[in-house]
């Protein structure tokens, strides 16, 4: 019988700790700049949740919305401005970007010690990618032993895919990108394609980390067809209520850590 990993409960513990520390500090609040390019529904949803949750823990967010056809030079100019802005502690560029952008170039334009997503190749060790931290928290929660296990990573952002690959290989897992999910002990999916993962793509007792999120009408859907997966998978992160809340919590943890080190 498939069990759900309660990402909401894990996230609440992290956020309560951050909120208590910010309240105790009695000083200025951390500031997070969020850049949203284009009008993808999943990206808009992610950003909206980050703004809402930021208020709860005591982190001020500043949203910079840009059209999908914004020239790359203009986006780089905004990042440069935020790098130099002493008020801003952390910078987040919501991924994936529209296809005409060079994502690696954009990420590398962020000042490494302001990169709250931890994607910059030279980010400091105290900044841990929220997605990677969330994946690890899930595996720890279910006592998943990663060494020697096979994992398939499905994604729509190359930066994300390569980051997850590197992280899981450090955990001594055998990583496959975009292929052979039916042979995997663990599937990490961030496609943003509702119900894409069907039972024929699953190995018995597979663990599924579903990072995909898409708004369809008034429903929030993940990449996994849960009706088909429920009799095959052993554990699944639900959508909503799984990875999403955790990535936001770890994002705020990074923002708070950066803020403390800048004082």
Kinemage of the C-alpha trace (Angstrom):
@kinemage 1
@onewidth
@group {chain A} dominant
@subgroup {mainchain}
@vectorlist {calphas} color= white
{ca unk a 1} P 0.000 0.000 0.000
{ca unk a 2} L 1.488 3.311 -1.107
{ca unk a 3} L 2.270 5.811 1.658
{ca unk a 4} L 2.456 9.572 1.235
{ca unk a 5} L 5.414 11.592 2.482
{ca unk a 6} L 4.081 14.536 4.505
{ca unk a 7} L 6.146 17.411 3.152
{ca unk a 8} L 3.857 19.931 4.793
{ca unk a 9} L 4.694 18.648 8.285
{ca unk a 10} L 8.433 18.633 7.546
{ca unk a 11} L 8.233 22.182 6.164
{ca unk a 12} L 6.274 23.535 9.129
{ca unk a 13} L 8.998 22.445 11.548
{ca unk a 14} L 11.643 24.250 9.487
{ca unk a 15} L 9.582 27.439 9.102
{ca unk a 16} L 8.655 27.609 12.790
{ca unk a 17} L 12.347 27.452 13.683
{ca unk a 18} L 13.214 30.243 11.226
{ca unk a 19} L 10.291 32.433 12.359
{ca unk a 20} L 11.308 32.033 15.997
{ca unk a 21} L 14.915 32.989 15.240
{ca unk a 22} L 13.875 36.048 13.195
{ca unk a 23} L 11.486 37.151 15.950
{ca unk a 24} L 14.171 36.679 18.595
{ca unk a 25} L 16.690 38.751 16.621
{ca unk a 26} L 14.543 41.900 17.070
{ca unk a 27} L 16.360 43.476 14.143
{ca unk a 28} L 15.719 44.174 10.450
{ca unk a 29} L 14.029 41.461 8.388
{ca unk a 30} L 15.727 39.439 5.641
{ca unk a 31} L 14.876 40.467 2.058
{ca unk a 32} L 14.425 38.090 -0.866
{ca unk a 33} L 14.160 39.248 -4.499
{ca unk a 34} L 12.198 36.949 -6.833
{ca unk a 35} L 12.449 37.315 -10.615
{ca unk a 36} L 9.594 35.807 -12.628
{ca unk a 37} L 9.967 35.769 -16.421
{ca unk a 38} L 6.960 34.803 -18.549
{ca unk a 39} L 3.526 33.497 -17.591
{ca unk a 40} L 3.899 29.745 -16.909
{ca unk a 41} L 1.094 28.751 -14.540
{ca unk a 42} L 3.334 26.468 -12.457
{ca unk a 43} L 5.954 29.197 -12.030
{ca unk a 44} L 3.314 31.755 -11.050
{ca unk a 45} L 1.961 29.308 -8.485
{ca unk a 46} L 5.402 28.650 -7.003
{ca unk a 47} L 6.134 32.374 -6.728
{ca unk a 48} L 2.763 33.147 -5.159
{ca unk a 49} L 3.344 30.513 -2.466
{ca unk a 50} L 6.816 31.895 -1.742
{ca unk a 51} L 5.389 35.374 -1.246
{ca unk a 52} L 2.617 34.107 1.036
{ca unk a 53} L 4.880 31.949 3.188
{ca unk a 54} L 7.570 34.614 3.379
{ca unk a 55} L 5.189 36.913 5.248
{ca unk a 56} L 4.475 34.160 7.783
{ca unk a 57} L 8.111 33.571 8.737
{ca unk a 58} L 9.211 37.219 8.664
{ca unk a 59} L 11.016 37.439 5.323
{ca unk a 60} L 10.166 40.327 3.003
{ca unk a 61} L 9.843 39.358 -0.671
{ca unk a 62} L 10.243 41.665 -3.668
{ca unk a 63} L 8.783 40.403 -6.962
{ca unk a 64} L 10.216 41.462 -10.338
{ca unk a 65} L 7.882 40.338 -13.129
{ca unk a 66} L 9.178 40.367 -16.687
{ca unk a 67} L 7.560 39.437 -19.996
{ca unk a 68} L 8.531 36.195 -21.731
{ca unk a 69} L 10.037 38.184 -24.627
{ca unk a 70} L 12.200 40.354 -22.376
{ca unk a 71} L 15.688 40.761 -23.908
{ca unk a 72} L 18.337 38.733 -22.089
{ca unk a 73} L 20.403 41.876 -21.547
{ca unk a 74} L 17.511 43.442 -19.637
{ca unk a 75} L 17.201 40.437 -17.335
{ca unk a 76} L 20.950 40.500 -16.711
{ca unk a 77} L 20.680 44.219 -15.909
{ca unk a 78} L 18.027 43.528 -13.255
{ca unk a 79} L 20.218 40.822 -11.702
{ca unk a 80} L 23.191 43.203 -11.673
{ca unk a 81} L 21.054 45.831 -9.927
{ca unk a 82} L 19.959 43.329 -7.273
{ca unk a 83} L 23.533 42.088 -6.793
{ca unk a 84} L 24.531 45.633 -5.863
{ca unk a 85} L 21.437 46.424 -3.776
{ca unk a 86} L 22.515 46.230 -0.105
{ca unk a 87} L 18.886 45.738 1.000
{ca unk a 88} L 18.609 42.436 -0.896
{ca unk a 89} L 19.998 39.378 0.882
{ca unk a 90} L 18.941 36.700 -1.597
{ca unk a 91} L 18.058 36.496 -5.296
{ca unk a 92} L 15.918 33.814 -6.908
{ca unk a 93} L 15.264 33.428 -10.641
{ca unk a 94} L 12.209 31.204 -11.054
{ca unk a 95} L 12.969 28.283 -13.373
{ca unk a 96} L 12.448 27.169 -16.047
{ca unk a 97} L 13.089 30.324 -18.047
{ca unk a 98} L 11.623 30.795 -21.547
{ca unk a 99} L 13.671 28.865 -24.114
{ca unk a 100} L 15.413 31.873 -25.666
{ca unk a 101} L 17.354 32.494 -22.443
{ca unk a 102} L 20.709 30.919 -21.646
{ca unk a 103} L 19.810 29.602 -18.191
{ca unk a 104} L 23.417 28.847 -17.195
{ca unk a 105} L 24.426 32.396 -18.085
{ca unk a 106} L 21.541 33.869 -16.088
{ca unk a 107} L 22.242 31.758 -12.996
{ca unk a 108} L 25.955 32.547 -13.118
{ca unk a 109} L 25.148 36.264 -13.250
{ca unk a 110} L 23.779 36.080 -9.708
{ca unk a 111} L 26.285 36.969 -6.998
{ca unk a 112} L 27.203 33.524 -5.562
{ca unk a 113} L 26.516 34.495 -1.947
{ca unk a 114} L 23.052 35.799 -2.890
{ca unk a 115} L 22.011 32.703 -4.862
{ca unk a 116} L 19.336 31.224 -2.568
{ca unk a 117} L 18.609 28.376 -5.002
{ca unk a 118} L 22.183 27.127 -4.738
{ca unk a 119} L 22.542 26.637 -8.502
{ca unk a 120} L 25.548 28.937 -8.988
{ca unk a 121} L 28.656 26.751 -9.491
{ca unk a 122} L 30.551 28.801 -6.901
{ca unk a 123} L 27.883 29.236 -4.237
{ca unk a 124} L 29.201 28.972 -0.658
{ca unk a 125} L 28.812 25.695 1.239
{ca unk a 126} L 26.289 27.184 3.669
{ca unk a 127} L 23.802 27.600 0.793
{ca unk a 128} L 22.151 24.260 0.006
{ca unk a 129} L 19.794 23.922 -2.964
{ca unk a 130} L 16.239 23.861 -1.508
{ca unk a 131} L 15.155 21.152 -3.956
{ca unk a 132} L 18.117 18.945 -3.089
{ca unk a 133} L 17.600 19.551 0.622
{ca unk a 134} L 13.923 18.612 0.199
{ca unk a 135} L 14.771 15.401 -1.655
{ca unk a 136} L 17.201 14.434 1.115
{ca unk a 137} L 14.621 15.262 3.799
{ca unk a 138} L 12.111 12.965 2.077
{ca unk a 139} L 14.559 10.076 1.836
{ca unk a 140} L 15.598 10.556 5.456
{ca unk a 141} L 11.950 10.632 6.536
{ca unk a 142} L 11.281 7.174 5.060
{ca unk a 143} L 14.716 5.767 5.997
{ca unk a 144} L 15.622 5.211 2.338
{ca unk a 145} L 19.157 3.871 1.990
{ca unk a 146} L 20.462 5.442 -1.250
{ca unk a 147} L 23.818 3.697 -1.750
{ca unk a 148} L 23.744 1.433 -4.810
{ca unk a 149} L 20.107 2.184 -5.661
{ca unk a 150} L 19.073 3.186 -9.183
{ca unk a 151} L 17.331 6.496 -9.784
{ca unk a 152} L 15.726 8.086 -12.844
{ca unk a 153} L 15.542 11.886 -12.995
{ca unk a 154} L 12.909 13.452 -15.283
{ca unk a 155} L 12.995 17.222 -15.773
{ca unk a 156} L 12.270 20.259 -17.950
{ca unk a 157} L 15.285 22.306 -16.819
{ca unk a 158} L 18.825 21.153 -17.603
{ca unk a 159} L 20.230 23.122 -14.662
{ca unk a 160} L 17.869 21.261 -12.355
{ca unk a 161} L 18.551 17.861 -13.913
{ca unk a 162} L 22.320 18.170 -13.685
{ca unk a 163} L 22.170 19.472 -10.109
{ca unk a 164} L 20.023 16.527 -8.978
{ca unk a 165} L 22.288 14.097 -10.829
{ca unk a 166} L 25.404 15.418 -9.078
{ca unk a 167} L 23.698 15.352 -5.681
{ca unk a 168} L 22.375 11.793 -6.023
{ca unk a 169} L 25.714 10.523 -7.289
{ca unk a 170} L 27.293 11.962 -4.146
{ca unk a 171} L 24.781 9.795 -2.266
{ca unk a 172} L 26.269 6.813 -4.179
{ca unk a 173} L 23.198 6.253 -6.350
{ca unk a 174} L 23.243 5.074 -9.977
{ca unk a 175} L 21.640 7.934 -11.922
{ca unk a 176} L 19.810 7.837 -15.255
{ca unk a 177} L 18.592 11.062 -16.877
{ca unk a 178} L 15.323 11.063 -18.835
{ca unk a 179} L 15.275 7.308 -19.513
{ca unk a 180} L 14.457 3.881 -18.058
{ca unk a 181} L 12.157 4.956 -15.200
{ca unk a 182} L 10.717 1.413 -15.127
{ca unk a 183} L 14.074 0.126 -13.846
{ca unk a 184} L 14.481 2.711 -11.075
{ca unk a 185} L 14.214 2.246 -7.312
{ca unk a 186} L 13.667 5.994 -7.066
{ca unk a 187} L 12.096 8.417 -9.542
{ca unk a 188} L 12.581 12.169 -9.191
{ca unk a 189} L 10.251 13.970 -11.589
{ca unk a 190} L 10.061 17.693 -12.359
{ca unk a 191} L 8.418 17.688 -15.786
{ca unk a 192} L 5.382 19.877 -15.120
{ca unk a 193} L 3.246 17.448 -17.169
{ca unk a 194} L 0.130 16.351 -15.230
{ca unk a 195} L -0.317 12.587 -14.926
{ca unk a 196} L 2.627 11.859 -17.220
{ca unk a 197} L 3.955 9.017 -15.062
{ca unk a 198} L 1.804 5.884 -15.550
{ca unk a 199} L 1.971 2.415 -14.027
{ca unk a 200} L 3.864 0.934 -16.983
{ca unk a 201} L 6.721 3.337 -16.149
{ca unk a 202} L 7.049 2.055 -12.590
{ca unk a 203} L 9.000 -0.691 -10.875
{ca unk a 204} L 7.301 -2.464 -7.954
{ca unk a 205} L 7.841 -0.579 -4.649
{ca unk a 206} L 9.469 2.403 -6.345
{ca unk a 207} L 9.783 5.616 -4.323
{ca unk a 208} L 8.573 8.673 -6.253
{ca unk a 209} L 9.593 12.257 -5.520
{ca unk a 210} L 7.094 14.297 -7.556
{ca unk a 211} L 8.332 17.862 -7.974
{ca unk a 212} L 6.122 18.648 -10.968
{ca unk a 213} L 3.279 21.057 -10.333
{ca unk a 214} L 0.666 22.286 -12.788
{ca unk a 215} L -2.539 24.228 -12.243
{ca unk a 216} L -5.418 22.799 -14.290
{ca unk a 217} L -8.614 24.715 -13.679
{ca unk a 218} L -8.913 24.921 -9.910
{ca unk a 219} L -6.786 21.805 -9.325
{ca unk a 220} L -3.071 21.486 -8.591
{ca unk a 221} L -1.631 18.377 -10.251
{ca unk a 222} L 1.725 16.590 -10.166
{ca unk a 223} L 3.535 14.517 -12.778
{ca unk a 224} L 2.315 11.222 -11.319
{ca unk a 225} L -1.007 9.580 -12.126
{ca unk a 226} L -1.693 8.700 -8.494
{ca unk a 227} L -4.550 6.314 -9.285
{ca unk a 228} L -2.205 4.169 -11.376
{ca unk a 229} L 0.754 4.488 -8.996
{ca unk a 230} L -1.037 3.678 -5.741
{ca unk a 231} L -0.767 -0.104 -6.087
{ca unk a 232} L 2.824 -0.095 -7.338
{ca unk a 233} L 4.790 2.659 -5.588
{ca unk a 234} L 5.834 2.321 -1.941
{ca unk a 235} L 6.130 6.049 -1.197
{ca unk a 236} L 5.044 9.206 -3.031
{ca unk a 237} L 5.302 12.924 -2.334
{ca unk a 238} L 1.758 14.240 -2.899
{ca unk a 239} L 0.966 17.301 -5.017
{ca unk a 240} L 0.148 19.596 -3.386
{ca unk a 241} L 1.616 19.086 0.073
{ca unk a 242} L 4.842 17.264 -0.784
{ca unk a 243} L 8.066 18.729 -2.152
{ca unk a 244} L 6.634 22.231 -2.727
{ca unk a 245} L 6.279 23.263 0.928
{ca unk a 246} L 9.708 21.857 1.745
{ca unk a 247} L 11.538 23.715 -1.042
{ca unk a 248} L 9.982 26.963 0.155
{ca unk a 249} L 11.022 26.248 3.741
{ca unk a 250} L 14.611 25.464 2.736
{ca unk a 251} L 14.640 28.553 0.488
{ca unk a 252} L 13.825 30.675 3.528
{ca unk a 253} L 16.460 28.824 5.542
{ca unk a 254} L 19.046 29.862 2.929
{ca unk a 255} L 17.771 33.458 2.926
{ca unk a 256} L 18.013 33.642 6.706
{ca unk a 257} L 21.503 32.114 6.694
{ca unk a 258} L 22.699 34.624 4.087
{ca unk a 259} L 21.141 37.490 6.051
{ca unk a 260} L 22.907 36.493 9.277
{ca unk a 261} L 26.273 36.336 7.547
{ca unk a 262} L 25.795 39.799 5.999
{ca unk a 263} L 25.215 41.532 9.336
